[in-house]
Amino acid sequence: MIRSVVRGTGAALPRRIMKNADFEGMVETSDEWIAQRTGIRQRHIAADDETTASLGEAAARAALADAGLTPDDIDLIVLATSTPNNTFPATAVEIQDRLGMHHGFAFDMQAVCSGFVYAVTTADLYIRGGLAKRVLVIGSETFSRILDWSDRSTCVLFGDGAGALVLEAGEGGGTIADRGVLAASLRSDGTHKDKLFVDGGPSTTGTVGHLRMEGREVFKHAVGMITDVIEATFSAAGITADDLDWFVPHQANKRIIDASAKKLGIAEQKVVVTVNLHGNTSAASVPLALSVAVADGRIKKGDLVLLEAMGGGFTWGAVLVRW
């Protein structure tokens, strides 16, 4: 059978680093307060000349270089983002042009923080369906553009950045030993829309709006929803938490990451955590964490890796990949 195998990873971060202490003169908070409740120590903030498209392009080029490929080798670009450069066209098309790629097709996917997990699952379906041989999957965000910098409950949480994967069609035997995407589970429930949303949009206010969140409500639902899709993915693949080599969760809050891993019985040493370095970068958080763990040698060929995310909507999902 056809499997979607990871050929390369890449990442890009804005030049500016904003530490927790930098917020102390802006809102009523402190480094200790932020770190204690979220695990975040710093985040990257995009300058005027750094956009979702430019960061996505840089991450894509890094992933292509890691894979030993060029844009000519890519058939499809799937960009996960909630902060596009324009309402339309898709920012994926702009990245396609920036890469000098004038063939194939490209589109954006909007599932907020779950976007990259949704995008990997979508790319896998295109590959297994025979419509693409190689896919560039990107998560790129500039959430700093939609933050209310006077709201201490949200402005300290988010950062900007981009990460990317190159997926390529490969042959597998249909077993858990195959390299590539092995199983996935995706969910959404729109009844929770008002718990995490942006209060603007072209069809409603005609403005971009700002991010609004009921933090306690999001936290309350997060662990249960995350474990639900992970257990469904384990069941589909016929494995348990003990079989995992690495767990790469959405980097939103260290407390949520710890609680989810504990509930699932995933050992602490198997969990990749980068929220302290990047904050919550929404659809970019999982590929950024992946790129760190691949670059430092933790994730190696043959490892069984679980990706997971939850975002506004609510949307949530998990993907199991043999590296």
Long-range contacts (C-beta under 8 A, 24 or more apart in sequence): 1-128, 1-171, 1-172, 1-173, 1-174, 1-178, 2-127, 2-128, 2-130, 2-169, 2-170, 2-171, 2-172, 3-128, 3-169, 3-170, 3-171, 3-172, 3-178, 3-179, 3-180, 3-181, 3-182, 4-120, 4-123, 4-124, 4-127, 4-128, 4-135, 4-167, 4-168, 4-169, 4-170, 4-180, 4-181, 5-167, 5-168, 5-169, 5-170, 5-179, 5-180, 6-165, 6-166, 6-167, 6-179, 6-180, 6-321, 6-323, 7-66, 7-67, 7-68, 7-69, 7-134, 7-166, 7-167, 7-168, 8-63, 8-64, 8-65, 8-66, 8-67, 8-68, 8-69, 8-165, 8-166, 9-62, 9-63, 9-66, 9-163, 9-164, 9-165, 9-166, 9-287, 9-290, 9-291, 9-294, 9-295, 10-58, 10-59, 10-60, 10-61, 10-62, 10-63, 10-64, 10-65, 10-66, 10-163, 10-164, 10-291, 11-59, 11-62, 11-161, 11-162, 11-163, 11-164, 11-287, 11-288, 11-291, 11-292, 12-55, 12-56, 12-57, 12-58, 12-59, 12-62, 12-140, 12-161, 12-162, 12-163, 13-44, 13-55, 13-160, 13-161, 13-162, 13-278, 13-288, 14-44, 14-45, 14-46, 14-47, 14-50, 14-55, 14-160, 14-161, 15-44, 15-47, 15-50, 16-44, 16-45, 16-46, 16-47, 17-42, 17-43, 17-44, 17-45, 18-42, 18-43, 18-44, 18-45, 18-159, 20-156, 23-152, 23-155, 23-156, 26-149, 26-150, 26-155, 27-149, 27-150, 27-151, 27-152, 27-155, 27-156, 28-152, 29-152, 29-156, 34-156, 35-276, 37-253, 37-255, 38-156, 38-157, 38-253, 38-254, 38-255, 38-275, 39-253, 39-254, 39-255, 39-257, 39-273, 39-275, 39-276, 40-156, 40-157, 40-254, 40-275, 40-276, 40-279, 40-280, 41-276, 41-277, 42-276, 42-277, 42-278, 42-279, 43-158, 43-159, 43-160, 43-278, 43-279, 43-281, 44-159, 44-160, 44-161, 44-278, 45-144, 45-159, 45-160, 46-142, 46-144, 46-145, 46-160, 50-142, 50-160, 51-85, 51-142, 52-81, 52-83, 52-84, 52-85, 52-91, 52-140, 52-141, 52-142, 52-162, 53-85, 53-91, 53-94, 53-95, 53-98, 53-140, 54-98, 55-140, 55-142, 55-160, 55-161, 55-162, 55-284, 56-81, 56-91, 56-92, 56-95, 56-138, 56-140, 56-162, 56-164, 57-95, 57-98, 57-99, 58-162, 59-138, 59-140, 59-162, 59-163, 59-164, 59-284, 59-287, 60-95, 60-99, 60-136, 60-138, 60-164, 61-99, 62-164, 62-291, 63-136, 63-164, 63-165, 63-166, 64-136, 64-166, 66-166, 67-166, 67-168, 69-134, 69-166, 71-99, 71-100, 71-101, 72-101, 72-103, 73-134, 74-99, 74-101, 74-104, 74-134, 74-135, 74-136, 74-166, 75-103, 75-104, 75-105, 75-131, 75-132, 75-133, 75-134, 75-135, 76-104, 76-105, 76-106, 76-123, 76-126, 76-131, 76-132, 76-134, 76-135, 76-136, 77-101, 77-104, 77-105, 77-106, 77-107, 77-135, 77-136, 77-138, 78-106, 78-107, 78-109, 78-119, 78-122, 78-123, 78-135, 78-136, 78-137, 78-138, 79-106, 79-107, 79-108, 79-109, 79-119, 79-138, 79-139, 79-140, 80-108, 80-109, 80-110, 80-111, 80-115, 80-116, 80-118, 80-119, 80-137, 80-138, 80-139, 80-140, 80-283, 81-108, 81-109, 81-110, 81-115, 81-139, 81-140, 81-141, 81-282, 81-283, 82-110, 82-112, 82-115, 82-141, 82-143, 82-198, 82-282, 82-283, 82-312, 83-141, 83-142, 83-143, 83-145, 83-146, 83-282, 84-108, 87-202, 91-140, 92-138, 95-138, 95-140, 104-132, 111-188, 111-283, 111-311, 111-313, 111-315, 111-317, 112-196, 112-282, 112-283, 112-311, 112-312, 112-313, 112-315, 113-250, 113-252, 113-280, 113-282, 113-283, 113-285, 113-309, 113-310, 113-311, 113-312, 113-315, 114-186, 114-250, 114-283, 114-309, 114-310, 114-311, 114-313, 114-315, 114-316, 114-317, 115-139, 115-282, 115-283, 115-309, 115-311, 116-163, 116-283, 116-284, 116-285, 116-286, 116-287, 116-307, 116-309, 117-184, 117-186, 117-286, 117-307, 117-308, 117-309, 117-317, 117-318, 117-319, 118-186, 118-315, 118-317, 119-283, 120-165, 120-167, 120-181, 120-184, 120-307, 120-319, 120-321, 121-181, 121-184, 121-186, 121-317, 121-319, 123-167, 124-167, 124-180, 124-181, 124-184, 127-167, 127-168, 127-169, 128-169, 132-169, 133-168, 133-169, 134-166, 134-167, 134-168, 134-169, 135-166, 135-167, 135-168, 136-164, 136-165, 136-166, 137-164, 137-165, 137-166, 137-167, 137-287, 138-162, 138-163, 138-164, 138-287, 139-163, 139-164, 139-281, 139-282, 139-283, 139-284, 139-285, 139-286, 139-287, 139-288, 140-283, 140-284, 141-281, 141-282, 141-283, 141-284, 143-211, 143-280, 143-281, 143-282, 145-208, 146-198, 146-208, 146-209, 146-210, 146-211, 147-210, 147-211, 148-210, 148-211, 148-212, 151-210, 153-213, 153-215, 154-211, 154-212, 154-213, 156-279, 157-252, 157-253, 157-279, 157-280, 158-211, 158-279, 158-280, 158-281, 158-282, 159-278, 159-279, 159-280, 159-281, 160-281, 160-284, 161-278, 161-281, 161-284, 161-288, 162-284, 162-287, 162-288, 163-284, 163-285, 163-286, 163-287, 163-288, 163-289, 163-290, 163-291, 164-287, 165-287, 165-290, 176-237, 176-238, 176-239, 176-243, 176-304, 176-322, 177-322, 178-322, 179-301, 179-302, 179-322, 179-323, 180-321, 180-322, 181-319, 181-320, 181-321, 182-237, 182-320, 182-321, 182-322, 183-233, 183-236, 183-237, 183-319, 183-320, 184-233, 184-236, 184-317, 184-318, 184-319, 184-320, 185-229, 185-230, 185-232, 185-233, 185-236, 185-317, 185-318, 186-229, 186-315, 186-316, 186-317, 187-225, 187-228, 187-229, 187-315, 187-316, 187-317, 188-313, 188-314, 188-315, 188-316, 189-313, 189-314, 190-313, 192-217, 192-221, 192-313, 192-314, 193-312, 193-313, 195-221, 195-312, 195-314, 196-311, 196-312, 196-313, 196-314, 197-312, 219-253, 219-255, 219-256, 221-314, 222-252, 222-253, 222-256, 222-260, 222-310, 223-256, 223-259, 223-260, 223-263, 225-310, 225-314, 225-316, 226-256, 226-260, 226-308, 226-310, 226-316, 226-318, 227-260, 227-263, 227-264, 228-316, 229-308, 229-316, 229-317, 229-318, 230-260, 230-264, 230-306, 230-308, 230-318, 231-264, 232-318, 233-306, 233-318, 233-319, 233-320, 234-320, 236-320, 237-320, 239-304, 239-320, 240-265, 241-265, 241-266, 243-304, 244-270, 244-304, 244-305, 244-306, 245-270, 245-299, 245-303, 245-304, 245-305, 246-270, 246-271, 246-272, 246-293, 246-298, 246-299, 246-303, 246-304, 246-305, 246-306, 247-271, 247-272, 247-305, 247-306, 247-308, 248-272, 248-286, 248-289, 248-290, 248-293, 248-305, 248-306, 248-307, 248-308, 249-286, 249-289, 249-307, 249-308, 249-309, 250-280, 250-285, 250-286, 250-308, 250-309, 250-310, 250-311, 251-275, 251-278, 251-279, 251-280, 251-281, 251-285, 251-286, 251-288, 251-289, 252-280, 252-285, 252-310, 253-280, 260-308, 272-298, 272-299, 282-311, 283-311, 285-309, 299-323
